[in-house]
Amino acid sequence: MRKTFQAVTAAVFLLAGSSVMGALVAYDNFDYTLGTTVATGGTLGSGDTNGFSNAWKVSTLGGSAQVVGGLSFPGVASSGNALQFNHASGAYLFRGMSSTLPAGTYYMSMIFYRDDVNGTSGENWRWELKESPSYSNGPTSTTAVNAGSGSTEQASLTVAGGSAGTGTETYDVGSANFMLLKFTISDSGAETASMKWYKTGDAVPVTDSGIAWDATSSGSFSVAAGWRLTLNTGLPSLTIDEFRLGTDLVDVVPPGPSLLVYDNFDYPLGTMIDTNETLGSATNGFDNAWLFAGHTGEIVSNLVFSGVESSGNALKLTYNDAGYLFRGMSRSLTDGTYYMSCLFYRNDTDNGGSENWRWELKHAISHASGPGSSTKIFAGSTSGEQVQLQVDGDSFQTGSPTYNVGSPVLMLLKFTIDNSGSEMASMKWYNSGDAVPTNDVGIVWDAASTGEFSGGGGWKFTLPSLIGTMVIDEFRLGRALADVVPAGPVLGGYNLWSVIHALAEGPFGDDDSDGFANLYEYGLEGDPKNPLDQGIPPTFSLSDSGFLYIHPMLSDANSGILYHLETTADLVYPAWTNAGYAVIGTNTPGGTVNFVSNLVSTVSNDVQFIKLVIEQE
């Protein structure tokens, strides 16, 4: 199965000439019609576009290509589809540029994916920067720079006239990788080149400063005008995407979403998962599916949290026996800072017992060893709904704020991995109605912990017996806060109140079946989940000139609802009208509710029936 990474938010590919780009010399995002095939000797694309003088051509000696689903790499903008190039004896892929490259420094990059069996030899491949752009002699013209992979997935680089440079780092077979090449052309001196792999999860560079290149080479060549891709006999195919050549690093590494791992649980509603079964597959930064052990699951309607983007459905976990939920990532986390978030909802009785639960960042990835491997970070809740956090090597740290039982909550975790120093973690709850952060500045974390660990490759979730069920949604792990707290609709008024109370029915529904619509309970400050609490009732009394009818009104100017009375003299054939009364005053005691006094006239009718109408703006 192909393990490509798909980000929640669509990335936008920046074209040459934008204010962000420097000078993009040539590019192809392979956004051709999905399923298009190119036979031996065939072409894809056209000439005089995006810096190329001709189309991609598969050699007449063998090989083929097919347009497949696009690749994406966390932290790099990508779009469109991708091209799978298939090996055959003598096969290559070639395309010439619109003009020969003048002296200067250039960067070339691409996203690539290889999923064949990792053998022991003949798996090397390479991009060759050729002297000629033409089909007739370009593929066989002198090679200026040879950049690619050895048989052991290490970077292999040679500049014409120089010796080969080989790196020790390897790319990953079975997940998306990012190739970065830098080379300098000099009309009067030596040419130099440097090359580096980035695996899924690695932090991609934003500047050239400090890059530790995997391989370097120096030599001397004259011109450069075409690109040829060649696969060796041990490599049946290679999928390539987002081929870019530019004069600045940002041209070929345009920033994109850096979401590394996620699951929005958008599986079919009603799906049931028994213990020892799995949910999902090796996608979205994961190496395997969610494994249920002791816990069972059901796919239910998604959770909604004001100010945070959410989609799809959610996972309802049920405790059956001591167990866990586990899933391994595509690879262990490297040095750097990470953010993790998750929406959750708990609606059991809060009895003050052993109701603690936790996410655990485990050392290992596999279903066999991961759940029982060493724990790097404990992040969850105490029995009193407070934050509980521990980095390996430290004691448990506890925060004083609590999360709300009975409404959706956002969990936010930040941690830093430093293989040469101490690891740090911070954690915070956000209850429904809280303002969610848009950046890391100024966050007052509920708890922090410092310790020392290595690795970190799997996520385990554990429920205690006293929490019968818990719903989780929107599990996200990324390198930026915006990745794990993507901005969504900010709810207010009835909509926010509905989320806080986790109502299943709409404003005209009746979640507690007490005869009062949810919207009315909102307007009267009732509890829509408690049939014994219908809010503050209106009062009425006789006055000299009619009835005095007093009703509560939310004092919040942004409540989003309006109040008025309607009257009728006949309940058999009622003709309700917004007439026959006058608002004579409003009492504002300074709390969440004001009180509106209405005088209902009885001059024209001996009998008068009154009702309060509450409606959304």
For each residue, the residues with C-beta under 8 A, 3 or more apart:
1: 281 282
2: 69 113 115
3: 115 174 175 176 282 283 287 330
4: 69 70 71 72 113 175 176 283
5: 71 72 73 74 175 176 200 260 284 285
6: 72 283 284
7: 10 11 72 74 256 257 259
8: 257 259 262 264 309 311 476 486
9: 257 259 309 486
10: 7 79
11: 7 72 77 78 79 256 257
12: 77 79
13: 29 77 78 79 80 242 254
14: 18 20 21 77 254
15: 18 21 24
16: 21 23 24 27 50 51
17: 21
18: 14 15 21
19:
20: 14 250 254
21: 14 15 16 17 18 24 246 248 250 251 254
22: 246 247 248 250 251
23: 16 246 247 248 251
24: 15 16 21 27 51 244 245 246 251 252
25: 51 97 101 106 245 246 247 251
26: 50 51 52 97 98 243 244 245
27: 16 24 50 51 242 243 244 245 246
28: 45 50 52 56 95 243
29: 13 70 78 79 80 241 242 243
30: 67 70 80 81 82 83 240 241 242 243
31: 70 79 80 81
32: 36 44 45 67 80 81 83
33: 36 67
34: 67 68 69 81
35: 66 67
36: 32 33 44 66 67
37: 64 65 66 67
38: 42 43 44 56 58 64 65 66
39: 42 58 64
40: 58 59 60 61 62 63 64 88 91
41: 57 58 59 60
42: 38 39 57 58 64 65
43: 38 54 55 56 57 58
44: 32 36 38 55 56 57 65 67 83
45: 28 32 49 52 55 56 95
46: 49 55
47: 52 53 54 55
48: 52 53 98
49: 45 46 52
50: 16 26 27 28
51: 16 24 25 26 27 97 98 245
52: 26 28 45 47 48 49 55 95 96 97 98
53: 47 48 96 97 98 99 133
54: 43 47 57 95 96 133 134 135
55: 43 44 45 46 47 52 95
56: 28 38 43 44 45 65 83 93 94 95
57: 41 42 43 44 54 93 94 95 135
58: 38 39 40 41 42 43 63 64 65 85 91 92 93
59: 40 41 62 63 90 91 92 93 94 139
60: 40 41
61: 40 88 89 90 91 92
62: 40 59 87 88 89 90 91
63: 40 58 59 85 86 87 88 90 91 92 93 231
64: 37 38 39 40 42 58 85 86 88 91
65: 37 38 42 44 56 58 83 84 85 86 93
66: 35 36 37 38 83 84 86
67: 30 32 33 34 35 36 37 44 81 82 83 84
68: 34 81 82 83 84 239
69: 2 4 34 81 82
70: 4 29 30 31 78 79 80 81 82 241
71: 4 5 78 82 111 112 113 176 239 240 241 242
72: 4 5 6 7 11 76 78 111 176 256
73: 5 76 78 111 176 177 178 198 200 204 242 256
74: 5 7 200 201 204 256 257 258 259 260 285 478 479
75: 203 204 255 256 257 258 479
76: 72 73 111 178 204 242 253 254 255 256
77: 11 12 13 14 254 255 256
78: 11 13 29 70 71 72 73 111 241 242 256
79: 10 11 12 13 29 31 70
80: 13 29 30 31 32 70 241
81: 30 31 32 34 67 68 69 70 241
82: 30 67 68 69 70 71 111 113 239 240 241
83: 30 32 44 56 65 66 67 68 239 240 241
84: 65 66 67 68 237 238 239
85: 58 63 64 65 91 93 229 231 237 238 239 240
86: 63 64 65 66 91 236 237
87: 62 63 91 231 232 233 235 236 237
88: 40 61 62 63 64 91
89: 61 62 233
90: 59 61 62 63
91: 40 58 59 61 62 63 64 85 86 87 88 230 231
92: 58 59 61 63 139 228 229 230
93: 56 57 58 59 63 65 85 228 229 230
94: 56 57 59 130 135 138 139 226 227 228 229
95: 28 45 52 54 55 56 57 226 227
96: 52 53 54 132 133 134 135 138 225 226 227
97: 25 26 51 52 53 100 101 133 225 226 227 245
98: 26 48 51 52 53 133
99: 53 225
100: 97 133 223 224 225
101: 25 97 104 106 185 223 224 225
102: 185
103: 185 186 187
104: 101 184 185 247
105: 182 183 184 185 247
106: 25 101 182 183 184 185 245 246 247
107: 180 181 182 244 245 246 247 248 249 251 252 253
108: 127 147 180 181 182 183 243 244 245 252
109: 178 179 180 181 242 243 244 252 253
110: 178 179 240 241 242 243 244
111: 71 72 73 76 78 82 176 177 178 179 240 241 242
112: 71 171 176 177 178 179 238 239 240 241
113: 2 4 71 82 175 176 177 238 239 241
114: 171 173 174 177 235 237 238 239
115: 2 3 173 174
116: 123 173 235 236 237
117:
118: 123 153 173
119: 122 123 234
120: 151
121: 151 234
122: 119 151 232 233 234 235
123: 116 118 119 149 151 152 153 232 234 235
124: 148 149 150 151 156 232 234 235
125: 148 149 229 230 231 232 235 238
126: 146 147 148 149 156 229 230
127: 108 146 147 148 181 227 228 229
128: 143 145 146 147 227 228 229 230
129: 143 144 145 146 147 183 224 226 227
130: 94 133 138 139 141 142 143 144 224 225 226 227 228
131: 138 141 142 143 144 221 222 223 224 225 226
132: 96 137 138 141 225 226
133: 53 54 96 97 98 100 130 138 225 226
134: 54 96 137 138 226
135: 54 57 94 96 138 139
136:
137: 132 134 140 141
138: 94 96 130 131 132 133 134 135 141 225 226 228
139: 59 92 94 130 135 226 228
140: 137
141: 130 131 132 137 138 226
142: 130 131 160 221 222
143: 128 129 130 131 146 160
144: 129 130 131 159 160 191 221 222 223 224
145: 128 129 157 158 159 160 181 183 191 193 221 224
146: 126 127 128 129 143 156 157 158 159
147: 108 126 127 128 129 155 156 157 158 179 181 193 195
148: 124 125 126 127 155 156
149: 123 124 125 126 153 154 155 156 171
150: 124 153 154 155 156 166
151: 120 121 122 123 124 232 234
152: 123 170
153: 118 123 149 150 170 171 172 173
154: 149 150 166 167 168 169 170 214 215
155: 147 148 149 150 165 166 167 169 195 196 197 214 215
156: 124 126 146 147 148 149 150 164 165 166 167 215
157: 145 146 147 164 165 166 181 193 194 195 215 216 217
158: 145 146 147 162 163 164 165 217 219
159: 144 145 146 162 183 191 192 193 217 218 219 220 221
160: 142 143 144 145 191 219 220 221
161: 219 220 221
162: 158 159 190 217 218 219 220
163: 158 217
164: 156 157 158 217
165: 155 156 157 158 195 215 216 217
166: 150 154 155 156 157 215
167: 154 155 156 195 196 197 213 214 215
168: 154 214
169: 154 155 196 197 214
170: 152 153 154 197
171: 112 114 149 153 177 179 197 199
172: 153 175 177 199 200 330 331
173: 114 115 116 118 153
174: 3 114 115
175: 3 4 5 113 172 199 200 330 331
176: 3 4 5 71 72 73 111 112 113 200
177: 73 111 112 113 114 171 172 197 198 199 200
178: 73 76 109 110 111 112 197 198 199 202 204
179: 109 110 111 112 147 171 195 196 197 198
180: 107 108 109 195 196 197 198 205 211 252 253
181: 107 108 109 127 145 147 157 193 194 195
182: 105 106 107 108 193 194 195 208 213
183: 105 106 108 129 145 159 191 192 193 194
184: 104 105 106 191 192 193
185: 101 102 103 104 105 106 191 221 224
186: 103 189 190 191
187: 103
188:
189: 186 220
190: 162 186 218 219 220
191: 144 145 159 160 183 184 185 186 218 219 220 221
192: 159 183 184 216 217 218
193: 145 147 157 159 181 182 183 184 216 217 218
194: 157 181 182 183 211 213 215 216
195: 147 155 157 165 167 179 180 181 182 213 214 215 216
196: 155 167 169 179 180 211 212 213 214 215
197: 155 167 169 170 171 177 178 179 180 214
198: 73 177 178 179 180 202 204
199: 171 172 175 177 178 202 331
200: 5 73 74 172 175 176 177 260 285 330 331
201: 74 260 285 329 330 331 333 334
202: 178 198 199 334
203: 75 334 336 479
204: 73 74 75 76 178 198 253 258
205: 180 208 210 211 249 253
206: 249 250 253 255
207: 210 249
208: 182 205 211 249
209:
210: 205 207
211: 180 194 196 205 208
212: 196
213: 167 182 194 195 196 216
214: 154 155 167 168 169 195 196 197
215: 154 155 156 157 165 166 167 194 195 196
216: 157 165 192 193 194 195 213
217: 157 158 159 162 163 164 165 192 193
218: 159 162 190 191 192 193
219: 158 159 160 161 162 190 191
220: 159 160 161 162 189 190 191
221: 131 142 144 145 159 160 161 185 191 224
222: 131 142 144
223: 100 101 131 144
224: 100 101 129 130 131 144 145 185 221
225: 96 97 99 100 101 130 131 132 133 138
226: 94 95 96 97 129 130 131 132 133 134 138 139 141
227: 94 95 96 97 127 128 129 130 243
228: 92 93 94 127 128 130 138 139
229: 85 92 93 94 125 126 127 128 238 240
230: 91 92 93 125 126 128
231: 63 85 87 91 125 235 236 237 238
232: 87 122 123 124 125 151 235
233: 87 89 122
234: 119 121 122 123 124 151
235: 87 114 116 122 123 124 125 231 232 238
236: 86 87 116 231
237: 84 85 86 87 114 116 231
238: 84 85 112 113 114 125 229 231 235
239: 68 71 82 83 84 85 112 113 114
240: 30 71 82 83 85 110 111 112 229 243
241: 29 30 70 71 78 80 81 82 83 110 111 112 113
242: 13 27 29 30 71 73 76 78 109 110 111
243: 26 27 28 29 30 108 109 110 227 240
244: 24 26 27 107 108 109 110 251 252
245: 24 25 26 27 51 97 106 107 108 251 252
246: 21 22 23 24 25 27 106 107 250 251 252
247: 22 23 25 104 105 106 107 251
248: 21 22 23 107 251
249: 107 205 206 207 208 252 253
250: 20 21 22 206 246 253 254 255
251: 21 22 23 24 25 107 244 245 246 247 248 254
252: 24 107 108 109 180 244 245 246 249
253: 76 107 109 180 204 205 206 249 250
254: 13 14 20 21 76 77 250 251
255: 75 76 77 206 250
256: 7 11 72 73 74 75 76 77 78
257: 7 8 9 11 74 75 478 483
258: 74 75 204 478 479 480 483
259: 7 8 9 74 262 285 476 477 478 483 484
260: 5 74 200 201 285 329 338 477 478 479 483
261: 284 285 286 329 330 475 476 477 478
262: 8 259 284 285 474 475 476 477 478
263: 280 284 286 290 327 475
264: 8 302 310 311 312 473 474 475
265: 299 302 312 313 314 315 472 473 474 475
266: 302 311 312 313
267: 271 279 280 299 312 313 315
268: 271 299
269: 299 300 301 313
270: 298 299
271: 267 268 279 298 299
272: 296 297 298
273: 277 278 279 290 292 296 297 298
274: 277 292 296
275: 292 293 294 295 296 320 321 323
276: 291 292 293
277: 273 274 292
278: 273 288 289 290 291 292
279: 267 271 273 289 290 292 297 315
280: 263 267 283 286 289 290 327
281: 1 286 288 289
282: 1 3 286 287 288 289 330
283: 3 4 6 280 286
284: 5 6 261 262 263
285: 5 74 200 201 259 260 261 262 329 330 477
286: 261 263 280 281 282 283 289 327 328 329 330
287: 3 282 328 329 330 331 365 366
288: 278 281 282 291 327 328 365 366 367
289: 278 279 280 281 282 286 327
290: 263 273 278 279 280 297 315 325 326 327
291: 276 278 288 325 326 327 367 371
292: 273 274 275 276 277 278 279 295 296 297 323 325
293: 275 276 323 324 325 326 371
294: 275 319 320 321 322 323 324
295: 275 292 317 318 319 320 323 324 325 463
296: 272 273 274 275 292 317 318 320
297: 272 273 279 290 292 315 316 317 318 325
298: 270 271 272 273 315 316 318
299: 265 267 268 269 270 271 313 314 315 316
300: 269 313 314 315 316 471
301: 269 313 314 504
302: 264 265 266 310 311 312 313 314 473
303: 310 314 343 344 345 408 471 473 474
304: 310 408 491 499
305: 308 310 343 408 409 410 430 432 436 488 499
306: 432 433 436 489 490 491 492 495 496 499
307: 435 436 487 488 489 490 491
308: 305 343 410 436 474 485 486 487 488
309: 8 9 486 487 488
310: 264 302 303 304 305 343 473 474 488
311: 8 264 266 302
312: 264 265 266 267 302 473
313: 265 266 267 269 299 300 301 302 473
314: 265 299 300 301 302 303 343 345 471 472 473
315: 265 267 279 290 297 298 299 300 471 472 473
316: 297 298 299 300 469 470 471
317: 295 296 297 325 461 463 469 470 471 472
318: 295 296 297 298 468 469
319: 294 295 323 463 464 465 467 468 469
320: 275 294 295 296 323
321: 275 294
322: 294 465
323: 275 292 293 294 295 319 320 462
324: 293 294 295 371 460 461 462
325: 290 291 292 293 295 297 317 460 461 462
326: 290 291 293 362 367 370 371 458 459 460 461
327: 263 280 286 288 289 290 291 458 459
328: 286 287 288 364 365 366 367 370 457 458 459
329: 201 260 261 285 286 287 332 333 365 457 458 459 477
330: 3 172 175 200 201 261 282 285 286 287
331: 172 175 199 200 201 287 365 457
332: 329 363 365 455 456 457
333: 201 329 336 338 417 455 456 457
334: 201 202 203 417
335: 417 418 419
336: 203 333 416 417 479
337: 414 415 416 417 479
338: 260 333 414 415 416 417 477 478 479
339: 412 413 414 476 477 478 479 480 481 483 484 485
340: 359 379 412 413 414 415 475 476 477 484
341: 410 411 412 413 474 475 476 484 485
342: 359 410 411 472 473 474 475 476
343: 303 305 308 310 314 408 409 410 411 472 473 474
344: 303 408 409 411 470 471 472 473
345: 303 314 407 408 409 470 471 473 502
346: 403 405 406 409 467 469 470 471
347: 405 406 469 502
348: 355 405 466 467 468 469
349:
350: 355 385 405
351: 355 466
352: 355 383 384
353: 383 466
354: 383 464 465 466
355: 348 350 351 352 381 383 385 464 466 467
356: 380 381 382 383 388 464
357: 380 381 461 462 463 464 467 470
358: 378 379 380 381 388 461 462
359: 340 342 378 379 380 411 413 459 460 461
360: 375 376 377 378 379 459 460 461 462
361: 375 376 377 379 415 456 458 459
362: 326 370 371 373 374 375 376 456 457 458 459 460
363: 332 370 373 374 375 376 453 454 455 456 457 458
364: 328 369 370 373 455 457 458
365: 287 288 328 329 331 332 370 457 458
366: 287 288 328 369 370 458
367: 288 291 326 328 370 371
368:
369: 364 366 372 373
370: 326 328 362 363 364 365 366 367 373 457 458 460
371: 291 293 324 326 362 367 458 460
372: 369
373: 362 363 364 369 370 458
374: 362 363 392 453 455
375: 360 361 362 363 378 392 460
376: 360 361 362 363 391 392 423 453 455 456
377: 360 361 389 390 391 392 413 415 425 449 453 456
378: 358 359 360 375 388 389 390 396
379: 340 358 359 360 361 388 389 411 413 425 427
380: 356 357 358 359 388
381: 355 356 357 358 385 386 387 388 403
382: 356 385 386 387 388 398
383: 352 353 354 355 356
384: 352 402
385: 350 355 381 382 402 403 404 405
386: 381 382 398 399 400 401 402 446
387: 381 382 398 399 401 427 428 429 446 447
388: 356 358 378 379 380 381 382 396 397 398 399 447
389: 377 378 379 396 397 398 399 413 425 426 427 447 448 449
390: 377 378 394 395 396 397 449 451
391: 376 377 394 415 423 424 425 449 450 451 452 453
392: 374 375 376 377 423 451 452 453
393: 423 451 452 453
394: 390 391 397 449 450 451
395: 390
396: 378 388 389 390 449
397: 388 389 390 394 447 448 449
398: 382 386 387 388 389 447
399: 386 387 388 389 427 428 429 445 446 447
400: 386 446
401: 386 387 429 446
402: 384 385 386 429
403: 346 381 385 409 429 431
404: 385 407 409 431 432 500
405: 346 347 348 350 385
406: 346 347 501 502 529
407: 345 404 431 432 499 500 501 502
408: 303 304 305 343 344 345 432 499 500 502
409: 305 343 344 345 346 403 404 429 430 431 432
410: 305 308 341 342 343 429 430 434 436 485
411: 341 342 343 344 359 379 427 428 429 430
412: 339 340 341 427 428 429 430 437 484 485
413: 339 340 341 359 377 379 389 425 426 427
414: 337 338 339 340 425 426 427 440 445 481
415: 337 338 340 361 377 391 423 424 425 426
416: 336 337 338 423 424 425
417: 333 334 335 336 337 338 423 453 456
418: 335 421 422 423
419: 335 454
420:
421: 418
422: 418 450 451 452
423: 376 391 392 393 415 416 417 418 450 451 452 453
424: 391 415 416 448 449 450
425: 377 379 389 391 413 414 415 416 448 449 450
426: 389 413 414 415 443 445 447 448 449
427: 379 387 389 399 411 412 413 414 445 446 447 448
428: 387 399 411 412 443 444 445 446
429: 387 399 401 402 403 409 410 411 412 446
430: 305 409 410 411 412 434 436
431: 403 404 407 409 434
432: 305 306 404 407 408 409 496 499 500
433: 306 496 500
434: 410 430 431
435: 307
436: 305 306 307 308 410 430 485
437: 412 440 442 443 481 485
438: 481 482 485 487
439: 481 482
440: 414 437 443 481
441:
442: 437
443: 426 428 437 440
444: 428
445: 399 414 426 427 428 448
446: 386 387 399 400 401 427 428 429
447: 387 388 389 397 398 399 426 427
448: 389 397 424 425 426 427 445
449: 377 389 390 391 394 396 397 424 425 426
450: 391 394 422 423 424 425
451: 390 391 392 393 394 422 423
452: 391 392 393 422 423
453: 363 374 376 377 391 392 393 417 423 456
454: 363 419
455: 332 333 363 364 374 376
456: 332 333 361 362 363 376 377 417 453
457: 328 329 331 332 333 362 363 364 365 370
458: 326 327 328 329 361 362 363 364 365 366 370 371 373
459: 326 327 328 329 359 360 361 362 475
460: 324 325 326 359 360 362 370 371 375
461: 317 324 325 326 357 358 359 360 472
462: 323 324 325 357 358 360
463: 295 317 319 357 467 470
464: 319 354 355 356 357 467
465: 319 322 354
466: 348 351 353 354 355
467: 319 346 348 355 357 463 464 470
468: 318 319 348
469: 316 317 318 319 346 347 348
470: 316 317 344 345 346 357 463 467
471: 300 303 314 315 316 317 344 345 346
472: 265 314 315 317 342 343 344 461 475
473: 264 265 302 303 310 312 313 314 315 342 343 344 345
474: 262 264 265 303 308 310 341 342 343
475: 261 262 263 264 265 340 341 342 459 472
476: 8 259 261 262 339 340 341 342 483 484
477: 259 260 261 262 285 329 338 339 340 484
478: 74 257 258 259 260 261 262 338 339 483 484
479: 74 75 203 258 260 336 337 338 339 483
480: 258 339 483 484
481: 339 414 437 438 439 440 484 485
482: 438 439 485 486 487
483: 257 258 259 260 339 476 478 479 480 486
484: 259 339 340 341 412 476 477 478 480 481
485: 308 339 341 410 412 436 437 438 481 482
486: 8 9 308 309 482 483
487: 307 308 309 438 482
488: 305 307 308 309 310
489: 306 307
490: 306 307
491: 304 306 307 495 496 499
492: 306 495 496 558 560
493: 496 497 556 558 559 560 561 616
494: 497 498 507 518 519 522 559 560 561 616
495: 306 491 492 498 499 560
496: 306 432 433 491 492 493 499 500
497: 493 494 500 501 522
498: 494 495 501 503 507 518 522
499: 304 305 306 407 408 432 491 495 496 502
500: 404 407 408 432 433 496 497
501: 406 407 497 498 511 527 528 529
502: 345 347 406 407 408 499
503: 498 506 509 511 518 528
504: 301 509 511
505: 508 509 510 511 518
506: 503 509 518
507: 494 498 517 518 519 522 616
508: 505 517 518 519
509: 503 504 505 506 517 518
510: 505 513 514 515 516 517 518
511: 501 503 504 505 518 528 529
512: 527 528 529 530 531
513: 510 531
514: 510 531 532 534
515: 510
516: 510 520 521 524 526 534 535
517: 507 508 509 510 520 521
518: 494 498 503 505 506 507 508 509 510 511 521 522 528
519: 494 507 508 522 523 561 614 615 616
520: 516 517 523 524 526 535 614
521: 516 517 518 524 525 526 527 528 534 535
522: 494 497 498 507 518 519 525 526 528 554 561 614
523: 519 520 535 552 553 554 559 561 563 614
524: 516 520 521 534 535 536 537 552 614
525: 521 522 535 536 552 554 592 593
526: 516 520 521 522 530 533 534 535 536
527: 501 512 521 530 533 535
528: 501 503 511 512 518 521 522
529: 406 501 511 512
530: 512 526 527 533
531: 512 513 514 534
532: 514
533: 526 527 530
534: 514 516 521 524 526 531 537
535: 516 520 521 523 524 525 526 527 552
536: 524 525 526 552 593
537: 524 534
538: 549 550 551 552 612
539: 549 550
540: 547 548 549 550 600 610
541: 547 548
542: 546 547 548
543: 546 547 548 599
544:
545: 599 601 602 603
546: 542 543 599 600 601 602 603 608
547: 540 541 542 543 599 600 602 608 610
548: 540 541 542 543 597 598 599 600
549: 538 539 540 565 581 597 598 599 600 610
550: 538 539 540 595 596 597 598
551: 538 563 565 595 596 598 612
552: 523 524 525 535 536 538 593 594 595 596
553: 523 563 586 593 594 595 596
554: 522 523 525 559 561 592 593 594
555: 588 591 592 593 594
556: 493 559 592
557:
558: 492 493
559: 493 494 523 554 556
560: 492 493 494 495 616 617
561: 493 494 519 522 523 554 614 615 616 617
562: 614 615 616 617
563: 523 551 553 596 612 613 614
564: 578 613
565: 549 551 578 581 598 600 610 611 612 613
566: 576 577 578 610 611 613
567: 576 577 579 580 581 600 608 609 610 611
568: 571 574 575 576 577 608 609
569: 605 607 608 609
570: 573 574 575 607 609
571: 568 574 609
572:
573: 570
574: 568 570 571 609
575: 568 570
576: 566 567 568 611
577: 566 567 568 580
578: 564 565 566 613
579: 567
580: 567 577 600 601 604 605 608
581: 549 565 567 598 599 600 601 610
582: 598 599 601
583: 586 596 597 598
584: 597 598 599
585: 596 597
586: 553 583 594 595 596 597
587: 594 595 596 597
588: 555 594
589: 593 594 595
590:
591: 555
592: 525 554 555 556
593: 525 536 552 553 554 555 589
594: 552 553 554 555 586 587 588 589
595: 550 551 552 553 586 587 589
596: 550 551 552 553 563 583 585 586 587
597: 548 549 550 583 584 585 586 587
598: 548 549 550 551 565 581 582 583 584
599: 543 545 546 547 548 549 581 582 584
600: 540 546 547 548 549 565 567 580 581 608 610
601: 545 546 580 581 582 604 608
602: 545 546 547 605 606 608
603: 545 546
604: 580 601
605: 569 580 602 608
606: 602
607: 569 570
608: 546 547 567 568 569 580 600 601 602 605
609: 567 568 569 570 571 574
610: 540 547 549 565 566 567 581 600
611: 565 566 567 576
612: 538 551 563 565
613: 563 564 565 566 578
614: 519 520 522 523 524 561 562 563
615: 519 561 562
616: 493 494 507 519 560 561 562
617: 560 561 562
